[in-house]
Amino acid sequence: MSAEDQSLLERVEIPSIPKEAAQKISHLQEQFIRAEVEQLRKSVPLLNPLFEKRNEIISSPEIQNDFWIRVFASAPAEIDEYILPTDAAVIGSSLKNMKVERFEVDAQGNGEPRSLRFTFDFHTSEEENPFFTNSQLVKEFYWRKQSIKTSSGKVRTWEGLVSEPVRINWKKDMDLTKGLLNAACDLAEAEKKKKGGDRTKLPEYEALVKKLEIAEAEAMNDDEDDEDDEEGIESPAGTSFFAFFGYRGRDVSAEQNKEACKLDDERYAKILKGEQVDDEDEDDEDDELIDDLEDAEIFPDGEELAIAIAEDLWTDAMKYYVESYEMGDDLDDLDVSEIDADEMDEDDDNEGDEASRPRKKARN
């Protein structure tokens, strides 16, 4: 084949990191990650008394009623984008208190610090909470590792947050997840009763996958409608924030996690000694890492959202509470007379273009 017949991509040699250098970088990155985890672990017993003191402050009547409502209203974009206007209505009316715990770390700073427990307390009166009857929702996330042997004989390691779905007792016609959360809970309960076997053969699995397909089709239709009408507000998860309580992740038991951690620690000890180890190729046999729960996951971004709430919203709640008042002060201090006349003229010139441009619906 002549040079003229070759595509540009075929003729250009794409540079890559030398294998030896890539291995050293990978090993150093692993050391950084382990150091960060250790730092997080030791910070837990130091921060817990401060969080308790904060809770005492916000428990006063003049703050308690709207503290977490204001915090969520001022949430950063990576959290706020998951809260639909209907979700905001529930939070604004019903949420009393919230707590995040790194519950696997003991008082001495030992344990897995990336495991998280979320506790949400809600009002239960019909006036304050016409949505569901639960006074409290507790969602636990466990940080787990899993060693997977591929068909080529290589051992791949997966790690991340796993959880069990938590049922919400929705009142009639109030289910913001449109049945997805109940279906996820039904599947989890059916698996426990069966105690093993192929979950994909369960009728509850088929029912949940069907509901997800319907929800996806409805979302696509809504997107098409929005192109002809206003731009709708949608969540990256494609559903309500409350579907977060249905997140599962992978199916990794405590025993599987213990074995994977042992293998990983042995491998890391060899790295520290300078011994040769087989490094994983992230692009190798990715299809063999697929878990059958992926097709039945109602909130795919559950891990990302859990980490964002724990590391940002929970930790900096006081900051967001104060900022909620500062935003109001900024509006009060705005002097309309200071708006430049040229800007007013420019707005007039662009009025026609703006009229034809889709607008976002306001959040409640």
N, C-alpha and C positions, 0 to 999 in steps of 0.2 A: 504494500500500500504506500502510495506516494505521500509526501508531506501535505500536498494540496488536498488529498482525500481525507486526511485526519481532522477531527474536530479540534477546536482550540483546547478543550479540556484534555484531550489525549496527547497533545503536543507540549503542554505546559506541565512541568514537573512540580507537583504540589509539595512544598517543604513540610517536614514533620520533625518532631522532637526526637533526637537520638534515643534509642531504646534504653541505654544505660542511664541517661539523664532523666528520662521519663520515669524510670523505676525509682530513682533517688527522690524525685519530686513527690511521687506517690507516697513513698514511705514517710517523708517529712510531713506531708499533709495529714497522714494518719496520726502522727505524733501530736500535731497541733490539735486535731479533733479530740484526742484522748485527754490532752491537757485542759482543753475548754470544758470537757465533761467533768473532769476532776474539780475544776474551779467552780462550776455550777453546783456540784455535789456539796462542797464545803460551804457555799454561800447559803444553803437552805436553812441550817440552824441559826445562822446569823440574821437572816431576813425575817424569819417567822415571827419573832417578838415584835418587829416593826409593823408587820401586817396586822397583828393582833391589836397593837396600839392604834393603828389607823381605823380598825373596825370599831374601837371604842369611841373614837372621835365622830365617825359618820353615823353612829347609833343614836346620836342626839336627835330629838324630834325635828328640829329646824333643818337638819341635813338629810336625815334618813329617807324621808318621803320621796326625794327626787335625785339622790346622789347617783345611783347607777343608771337612772334614766338619762341624766345629763352626761354621764361618762359615755354611754353608748351613742348618744346624739353627737358627741364630739370625736367619735372613733376615727382612727386613721383609715385611709381608703382601702387598704388590704383587708379590713374587717367590715367597714361600712358597706362595701359593694355586695356583701352577702345578705344584707338586711333589707328586705323589700318593704315597701310602705305598709303592707298588711302586717309584717313582722314587727315593724316599729310601733304599730298601734297596740300590739300585745305587750311589748316591752314597756311602752309608755304608760299603759294602764295597769299592768299586773305585776311587774317585777318589783320585789321588795329588797332582795339582797343577793349577792353573788360571792362565791369563794373559789379560789384555785389553790390546790395543794399538790406538792410533789411528794405524794403519799408513800412512796417506797423508800424514802430517805428517813433514817431514824434521827434521834436527837444528837447522836455523835457524828452525824454527817456520813453515814454509810448507807449504801443502797443505790438504786438506779434513779438518777435525778430527772430523767427525761419522761418518766411516767407521770401522768397528770390526772387529777380528779377535779371535775367541775361540779359545784353545787349551786343550783339556782333556787331561790325561795320566791314564792308567788303568793299574792293575795288570792283568796278563795271566794269572796263574796260575789254574787251575781253582778253587782254594779261595777266592781273593780276588775273582775275576771269572768267575762261571759264566754270565754274561749275553751277552757278545760278545767278539770276538777283537781288536778295535782297541786298540792301545796309546796312540793319540792321535787326537783328533778336532779338526779345525780348521775353523771356520765364519767366513767373511768377509762382512761387510755393507758395501755401498758406498752412500754418500749420493748420490742422483741427482736431477736435475731433468728434467722433460719438458714441452715446450711442445706444447699440443694445440689445433689450430684447429677450432672448432666449426662447425656448419652455418650459423650466423648470421654467420660471419666473424670472431668474436672469438677471441682467443688466451688459452687458460687454461693456467696453470702448475701442475703437480703436482710435489711433492718429498717424498722420504722414503728409507727404507732398502730396498735390493734385495739379493738374495743368490741363490746356487745351492744346491740341496740337497746334503747330505753323507750318504753311505751309511754305515750301521752294520752290521757283519757279525755279526748276531745268531746265537747258538747255537740249536740246535733247540728250538722251543717257548718261546723266551725273548723274542720280539719284543714289547716293550711297546706299540708303535704299531699292532700288529695289521695289519701289512702296508702301512700308509699311507706310511711313510718310503720303503720300497723302491719303491712305486708312483710316488711323486714323483720319485725318482731315475731310474726307468725312463723317465718322460716327458721329463725334462731331457736324458737321453742320446739319446733318439729325436729330439728337436728338433735337437740338434747334428748328428746324422747326416743329417737331412733338409735342414738349412741353409736355413731359411726356410719360408714357406707357412703354411697355416692349421693351428695346432696342434690345434684342436678336431676335426679330421678323423683325427687319429692314434688308433690303437687304444689306445695307452697313456693318452691323455687320457680316453677313454671308460671305461677300466678304473679310473683314479684317481677320477673323478667317481662311479662306481658304488660304490667302496669308501667314499667319503665319505658317500654316501646311506645305506649300510648302517650305518656307524658312528653317524650321526645318529639313525637309527631305533632302534638298540640303546640309545643314550643316553636316548632318550625312554622306552623301556620300563623302563630302570633307574630313571628318575625316578618312574614310576608305582609300581614295586615298593617304592621307598623310602618312599612315602607310607603304605604299609601296614606297613612294617617300620621299620628304623632310618633315620636321615638319613645318606645316604652322602656321602663326601667326593669332590667332583668338581672338575676344573680348569675355569676360564673358557674355556680353549681346547677343552674337550671331549675331550681325549686326553692322552697321556703328555707329560711335560716333554721327552722325547727326540724328539718330533715337531718341536720347536724347530729341529732340524738340517735340517728339510725346508722351512722358510720360504723363500719366494721374493719376495713383494711384486710390484711391477710389472715388466714386461719393458722395461727402459730401457738402451740401450747407452751406452758411453762417448762415442760420437760424438753421440748425441742429447742427452746430458747437457751436452756442451761447447757445443752450439748453443743450448740452453735457457739456460745460464748467461750466454752472451754477450748474448742478448736481454734477460734479466733485469737484467744490469748496465747495459745501455744505458738501460733504462727507469728504473732507480734513479738514474742520473746526471742524467736529466731532472728527476726529483723534487727532487734537491738543488739544481738550478738554478732551481727554481720554475716549470718548464715544465709544461704540461698533459699528462697521460697518461690513457689509458683504464684505469680501475680495474676489477678483476674483480668480478663479482657471484657470490658463493659459491653462491647458490641457482639460478643460471642454467645450464640444460642439464647438470645433474650426471650425467644418464644417459649423456652422451657421453664421460664420463671413466672409465666402467667398463672394466676390463681383463679379457680372457677368462681370465686366471690366477686371478681371484677365485673362480671356481667350482671351481678345482683347488687351492686353498690349504689345506694340512693344518694350519697353525698360524697363524690370522689375527692373533693378537696378538704375532707374532714381533718386530715393530719395537719395540713397547712394552716387551716383556720384555728385549730386547737393551739398550735404553737404560737400563732400571732396573738391570740387572746392572752395566753399565759405570759408571754415575754414582753408584750407591749401594753395592752389594755389593763390587765390586772396589775402589773408592776407600776405603771404610770397613771393609775386611776385618779390620784389627787391632781395631777397636772391637767388631765382632761376635764375634770370637774371645774377647776379654776378657769380654764380656757372657755368653757361654756358660758361663763359670765362675761369674760373679756370680749367675746364675739358680740354680745349684746351692747357692751359699752362702745365698741367700734361703730355700731350702727347709730347709737345715740349721738356720738361726736361728729357724725358726718354732716358737713356744711354743704348743702346743695348749691349755694351761691358761688362756691369756689370752683364748680365744674367749669372748665374752659369752654368758652363760646365756640371755639373751633371744633371741639369734640362734639358739641351739640349739633353743629352743622354737618359733621361727618356722619353722625347717627342718622340725620335726616336723609342724607344721600344714600345710606345703606338700608333704609327702611324697607325698600322694595325687595332687596335680596333677603333680608331677615324674615320677611313675611312668608317667603317660599321655602325657608329652611326649617326642617323638622325640629321641634322643641322637646326637651325632656319633660316628663311629668314630674311635678313637684312631689317630694317625699312628705309624708304626713309627720 
